[in-house]
């Protein structure tokens, strides 16, 4: 018997964020996978432990505008490929 573990899609790279207005942030990343079913985008306020879901995006998407931010806060983001 041989079991092969599927490691899932390759993680995206180079997540970048840029403030567009006081209430929105433009996000971009590099899609390195050819088998993802989409992406999960999350954010948290800098220094906090809990991540919040921002969006579930389609496969091959590499941009998103987060319009749920508050002026004066500093956010961290992460994006994961879904398999």
C-alpha positions in Angstrom: 0.0 0.0 0.0 1.3 3.4 -0.9 -0.2 6.6 0.4 0.6 9.9 -1.3 -0.1 13.0 0.6 -1.4 15.9 -1.5 0.3 19.0 0.0 -2.4 21.2 -1.6 -1.8 24.3 -3.8 1.4 26.3 -3.6 1.2 29.4 -1.4 0.9 32.7 -3.1 3.8 35.2 -2.8 4.5 38.9 -2.4 1.3 40.0 -0.8 1.3 43.8 -1.0 -1.1 46.3 0.4 -1.5 50.0 -0.4 -4.0 52.5 1.0 -6.3 53.9 -1.6 -8.6 56.0 0.6 -9.2 56.3 4.3 -11.6 53.3 4.1 -10.0 51.0 1.5 -6.8 49.1 0.9 -5.7 47.6 -2.5 -4.1 44.2 -2.2 -2.1 42.3 -4.8 -0.2 39.0 -4.7 1.5 36.5 -7.0 -0.4 33.3 -7.8 2.2 30.4 -8.0 -0.3 27.5 -8.1 -2.0 26.0 -11.1 -4.4 23.9 -9.0 -6.0 26.2 -6.4 -9.8 26.5 -6.3 -9.6 30.0 -4.9 -8.0 32.2 -2.3 -8.8 33.1 1.3 -8.0 36.7 2.3 -7.8 37.7 6.0 -6.8 40.7 8.0 -6.2 41.7 11.6 -5.4 44.9 13.4 -1.7 45.0 14.1 -0.9 43.4 17.5 -4.2 41.5 17.8 -4.4 37.8 17.7 -7.7 37.2 15.9 -7.8 37.1 12.1 -11.0 38.2 10.3 -12.2 36.8 7.0 -12.2 39.5 4.3 -13.1 37.5 1.2 -13.1 34.2 -0.6 -11.8 34.8 -4.1 -11.9 32.9 -7.3 -9.0 30.8 -8.7 -6.3 32.9 -10.4 -7.4 36.1 -8.7 -4.5 38.2 -7.8 -6.1 41.5 -6.6 -8.8 42.6 -4.1 -9.9 45.9 -2.7 -10.7 45.7 1.1 -13.3 48.4 1.8 -13.9 47.4 5.4 -11.0 49.2 7.1 -11.0 52.1 9.5 -8.9 55.2 9.1 -6.1 55.4 11.7 -5.8 51.6 12.2 -2.8 49.6 11.0 -3.7 46.2 9.5 -1.9 43.0 8.7 -3.1 40.8 5.8 -2.6 37.2 4.7 -3.7 35.3 1.7 -3.9 31.5 1.3 -4.6 29.3 -1.7 -7.5 26.9 -1.3 -7.3 23.4 -2.7 
